[in-house]
Amino acid sequence: MERKELFFILGLCLVVFIVRLVLAFLVPNLTYESYFHVRQVEHIRETGLPLFEDDLSYGGRIHRFLPFFHYFMAFFTLFLPLDLVTKILPNLLLAMLPFIVYLIAKEITTNKLAPFYSAFITGFLPILYTPNAFTIETLFLPLLFCTLYMFLRLEHKPYLYGYLFLFLLLSVTSPNTYLLLLGFGIYLLLSVIEKKIINKAEIELIIFSVFFFVWIQFLFFKDLFLQEGLAFIWQNIPSQIIQEYFPKLSITKALVLVSIIPFLTGIFVVYRSLFALKNLRSFLLISFTITTTILAWFRLIKFEFSLAFFGVILAIFFAVFYEESINYIKKTKFPKLQKSFSVAMILLLMITMIFPSFQEALQQETPSNEELLAFHWMGENLSGEGGVLALLEEGHLVTYLSKRKNLMDDQFVLIDDVDQRFKDLTILYTTSFQTQAFDLFDKYQIRYIVLTPFAKKKYDLQNFHYLAPGCFRRLFKEEIKIYEVTCSLTETNKNAP
């Protein structure tokens, strides 16, 4: 890579990083699900081990997850405050993704400008603009595409070692690594159908990767496989809300979150590569497109993650589209239009991508400062060991900030009664019957109930309908309402004549 090219691509990554950081600090707090990972990182920093046996989540349960992300982040808390690590490091990792995409695009094109377009698209993909998300995907996506780049350069021995090392990290970062393996499988199938010669080293490496990945997953998730069987794919998500995690494939939403230009040009390149050009490296990338589309169509992968992966692949395909377009213009009677075409493309991409990206970032669902203050206040001031009723989304705020038992959170794996719990949680926010509420308070040993602006909006209420003098004592007299439950249905029945 020439020094000038390196300067420009690093400059683009720096701009993306700065933009993401500005947006991250404009939105005051992390997304709701991030606080589970913050709690794990904090526990590793204090004890050296992940919190697999959790006394607070669901009133006490066992967690099963791959811990590399949490160890990776915990390492940096040795030098930086945790608050800075949660904001800076995820955005730095995703700001490096354009550089990785640039390298991949450079492998499949010869035009010098084409990879820069791919990098720009990756840097401003709307689906990736959740700069307040402290989640595994912020590490997994850069690792995944870096591994893919190593695979593209297997003919050089250092890249073989690089692939093996990165695949090891992927396998202990996220179970979604199976997406890479399925892509390899489709790649081999397409190559056989088109009678392409496949490198023997590639086949051996793919077979090794499959067995190694399965072994690692079995070590961590043996209990899950035995208990849930194939249903583990849907992660035990309550049936009432599974549509939120695995919705039907929506072309309209995909056009917005991936952007219309990369989407349309990507479809064009897939057609050309699959039915006309028959390039082996394009087959590899097309394999991942096919894999993601099939999994999303059958709802076997979370929609937003599938779009993020799909969007980055389309960004890489844009480099092929740009190169073919420039080559075509050169053959016409108007070769001077190359510069105009390049300018038009960058303007179109800026118009259709930058504003939607900012909009996505500013519309993230995050708790307000007042909500964090209220949950922190509970941790400092509440006595006893009773649990706390809060929204499913707020469950991690209860365990992390309030340090108390919650009724539910979004870690559904290995919870036997998850559907019933979700049904009961909804009842506690909507019922008007005191006896029904007290029965559930006793069942889940709930002593405190919380009503936040988020809960009011979600259930369209101003207060709990079953509040009665003598049985509920208001503890936090701000916009966020916190009540202590002072009555029990069990005690009432004992005192009855």
N, C-alpha and C positions, 0 to 999 in steps of 0.2 A: 504494500500500500504506500502510495506517495505521501510525502509530508503534507502537501496541500489538502489531499483528500482526508487524511487523518485529522487535520485542523478543523475542517468543515464538519465532519461527522461528530467529533467531540464537542464542537460548538453547538451543534443541534441538540445533543444530549444535555448539555449544560442549560440551554434555553428551556428544554422540556422539564428538567429538574427544578429550575427556578419557578416556572409556571405552576407546576404541581405543588411546590412548597407554599407559594402565595395562596393558592386555593385551599390548601390544607389548613393554613392558619386563619383564613377568612371564616371557615366553618370551625366553631370553637372546640368540638370534642370528637372522639372517635366514633365509628359506627357501633351499633349495639352489640353485634356479634364479636367485635374486636376485644371486648373486655374479658371474654373467656381466654383468649390467647395472652392478654396482658397478665392475667392471674397465673397462667402456667409459667410464663417467663419469670415472673416475680418469685414463684415457688422454686424454680430451678436455681435462680440466683441465690436464694436463701439456703436451700438444702442440697442442691446438686442433682435433684431428681424431679421428674414431672409429677404432677398431682394426679396419679391414676386412681387412688382411693379417695374419693371426695365425700366428705361428711355433710356438705351443704347443698350441692346440686340435687334436686328432687328429694331432699330430705336425707340423702345418703345414697351413694351409688358408686359403680366402677366405671371409669372412663377407658376407652380403647382408641388410641390415635397414634400416628407416627410423629415422633418428637423432634426431628432434626430442625425444623423451623424454629421451635422454641429454644433449643440449645444455641442455635446460630444467633438469635436475637439476644439471648441472655449473655452471650460472650461480649457483646458490645456494651451491655450495661455495666461492665467492669470499668469502662472509660467514660461513658456518657450517662446522664440521668435517663431513667426509663421513659419519661415523658418525651424527651427528644428522640430517643431511639424509635418510639412508636410512630412518630411523625416523619422523621428524616429518612430512616433506613428503607422502609417500603417504597417510598417515592424515589429514592436513589436507585433501587433495584429495577423499578419499572422504567426509570429514565435511561438505564443501560440497555433496555430491550431494543431501541432503535439501532444501536451499534451492532448488536447480534444479528438483527434482521438485515442490516446493511451487508454484513459479511456473507450471509446466506444468499442474498440477492446477487452479490458479486460472483458467487459460484455458478449461477445459472444464466448470467447475462454477460455480454462483453461491452455494452455501452457504459461509459463512465458515470453519466448522470442518473441512469435508471435506478441504481441502488439507493441514491439519495432520496428519491421520491418514495421508495418503500420505507425508508427510515422515517421520513416526515410523517407519512400516514400512520405508522406505528406509534410515533410520539404523540399523536393527537387523535387516536381512536376514542370515540366517545365512551365505548363500553369499558375502557380501562380507566376512565376518570372517576374513580372513587378514592381520592387522595387521603381520605380519613379512615380507610380500611386497613387495619392491622391484621391481615389474614394470610393464610398459607399461600394463596394464589400469587401474592406479590413476590414471593421467592420462587414458587414453582414454575411460573411462566418463563422467566429468564433462564432458569436452569434447563427447562424442557427444550427451548429453542437453541440453547448453547450445545446441548447434547445432540440435537439434530444436525447442527453445523459440523460437529466432530464426526458424525456418521458420514456426512457428505465428503469428508476428506480422509477416509480410512486408508487410502493408499499410502499415506505418510504415517509412519509408526508413532510419532508423538501424539497424533490425533487419535490413534487407537487407544493409547493409554488414557488420553483425555476423556474419550467416550466412556471407558470403563469406570473411571473415577466419578464422572458426572452422573452416570446411570446409577451407581451406588447411592449417591446423594439423593437422586430422584426417588429411588425405591424406599428411602426412609423419610421422605418429605410428604408425599401424597399418594394415596391409592390410585389417583387419576393418571398415574404413570402408565396404566394399562392402555390409555389412549395412544401412546407412542407405539406400543407393541401391536395393537390392532392395526394401526397405520402401516407398520412393517408387513403385517400379514396381507393386507390388501395390495401393498406394493409388490410382494412376491407373486401374488395371484395375477395381477395385471401384467407383470413381466413375463410370466409363463404363457398367458393368453396371447400376448403380442410376440412371443418367441424371442424375447430379449435374453441375452447372455447375462446371467447374474454372477457377480463375483462370489466365489466360494467362501471367502472370508466374511462377506456380509451375511450369508446364510448361517454360518457357524456362530457369528456374533449375535444374530437375532435369536437363535435357539438357546444360546447361553443366557441371554437377557430374559427370555421367557421363564426359564427354570429358576434363575436367581430371583426374579421379581416374585414369582409364586411362593418361593421358600420364605422370603422376607415377610410377605403378607400373611402367610400361615403362622409365622412366629408371633406376630402382633395381634392377629385377628382370629385365632383358632376358635376361641369361645363364640365369637360372632358368627362364624361360618357354621358351627355346629348348632347354634341356637336358632338362627334365622334362615339358613340355607340360601337359596337364590334371592330371597327377599332382602338380603343385605344390600343389594344394589340401590334400593330406595331408602336406605339408611333409617328405617323404622319411623319415617316421618308420619305424623298423624294423618289419617285418611281425609280429615276435614280440610287440611291445608296443603295436601300434596300437590295440588294444582299450582300453588304459588312457587314451588321449587322445581316442578317438572311440568310447565305449561305446554299447551299445544304450540307447535312451531308456527311463529308469526312472521311472515315476510315483511310486513309493515314495520314491526318493531326492529327486525334485523336491519332494515334499510336505515333506520334512525341511528341505531347504536353502532353499526359498522360503517355507516356513511354510504351514500348511493353510488358515488364514483368508484371506490374500490370494489363494491359489490358487483356492479355491472361489468367492469373490466375483468374482474376475477372470473365471472361466468364465461366471458368470451375466451379467456386464456385456457380455462379448463377444457372447453370445447376444442380449441385449436390443438392443445397438447394431447388430448385423448384420442381425437379422431383424425388429426392432420399431421402434427409435427412428430408425435410419438417419441418424445425425448425421455430418456430413462430417468433423469433427475427430476423432470417435471412429473413423471409418474409417481415418484416418491411423495412430492407435495400434494398431488391430486389424491393420493391414497389417504392422506390425513383429512382432506376436504370431504371425501366420501365417508370416511369413518365417523367424523363429527356429525355430518348430516344424518346418517342412519341412526346414530345414538340419540340425537336430539329428536328425530321424528318418532322414535319408539319410546321416548321419555326415559332413557336409560342414563342420562347425564343431565346435570343441572343446566338449565337454559342459559343463564348468564355466563357460566364458565365456557359452555360450548361456543357461545358467540364471541367470547374473548379469544379463544383459540382460533376459531374460524376467521375472525377479523385480521389476526396477525398473518395467517396464511394468505389471505386475500391481498394484504399489503405487499407480501413478497411477490405475488403474481402480477402486481401492478408494474413491477420492474420489467417483466417479460412483455407486458402490453406496451409499455413506453418504448422499449427497444424495437419491437415489431412496427410500431407506428412511425418511428423515426426512419427506419429502413424503407418503409413504404413511401414516405414523403420524398426520400432521396431519389426514388425511382420515377417520381412524377415530374411534370414540367415546372413545378414550383418548389425546388429544393430549399429555397430561402425561407420557406414557411416553417422550417424546423424550430427556429428561435421563437416565432410567434406561438407555435404549438406548445412549446415548453412553458412559456409564460402563461398561456391560457390554462394549462393543466395545474400549475401551482396556484393560480388564482382560484380556480374551481375547487381545488382541494381545501384551500384556506376558508373559502366561503361556506363550504358544506361540512367542514369538520370542526373548526375552532369554536364557533358559537355553541353547537350541540355538546361539545366536550365541557365547556364552562358551565352550561346549563345542567348537565349531569352531575358535575361536581357540587354545584350549589344546591342541588335537590337531594343530596344524600340524607338518609334518615339517621340523625344523630340525636342523643339526648341533649337537652339544654343545660346551661350552667346551673339553673335553678333545680333541675331534676337531679343532677349529680350532687349538688349541695344537700338535697333532701335525703338521698340514699346514704351519703356520707354521715349525715346527722344521725341517722338510725344506727349506724355502726358505733357511733360515739356515745349515744344516749339511751338506747333501749336496753332493758334488763331481761333476764330470763332466757329461755332457749326456744321459745315458740317461733314458728316459721312466719314468712311474710308472703302475703298475696300481692303479686304484681303481674303485669302482662308477660306473656311468653318472651317478647322481645326484651323486656327489662329484667329477665331472670338473672343474667350475668351481673347486672348492677347490684342486685340483692346479695349475691355470693361474694363479689369482689369488693364493693364499697361498704355495704352494710354488714358483711361477714356473718350473714344469717342464712338459714335454710330457705330455699325457694320452693314454690309449687312446681314450676316448669322453667326450662330454658330450651335453647335450640339444639342441645346435644342429646338427641333422641335415642342413640344407639344403646342397646341392652336394657331399655326400659320396658318392662312387660306390659304395664297398663297405660301406655302413652295416649291412646285414643280416649280412654275414660278420663284421664287427667285433663286433657284439653277440653273435653265436654264439660267437666266440672268447673274448670277455670272460667269458661264462657258463662256458665250458670251463675257463678259468684259475681260477675259483673252485670248481669242482666236480670236476675230474679228479683221479685218483689216480696218473696216469702221468707220470713225470718227463720222458720223452722228448717227450711231447705238449706239456707246459708249456714246456720249453726251446725247442722248435721255434717256439712262439708268441712267446716272449720275444725270440728272434732276429728273427722276422718283423717285430715292431713296435718293436724296439730298446728293450725294457723292461729297466731295470736295478734298479728298486725296486718292491716290492709292499707294499700296505697292507691290513690287516685291521682294520676298525672294528667296534664293536658293531652298527651298522646292517647291515654286511655279514654278520656272524655270524647275525643274526636273519633276514635275507633269504634266505640260502642254508642256514640251519640247520647251521652248522659251528662248531667251536671253533678250528680252525686249518687252514691249507692242507694237503691230504693228501699232497702230493708233496715236502714239506720233507725234506732229507737233510743230514747233517753234511758240511761241506766245500764245499757249493754255495750255502748261504744263511747270511748273517751278520746276526743281529738287531741293529738299530741303536737302536731306541727301546723301552726296557724298561718300558713302562707297560701299561695295559689295551689300548690300541691298539698293534697290532704292526706294525712296519716292518722289512722285511728287504731286504738288498742281495743281488742275484743275482750270485754270483761265478763261476758256470760257464756255459759256452755249448755248445750242441749242435754248433755249427760247429767249435769247438776240439776237442771230444771226437772228432768224426769225423776231424779231421786227425791226431790222435794215435793213432788206431786202427791196428793192424798191417795 
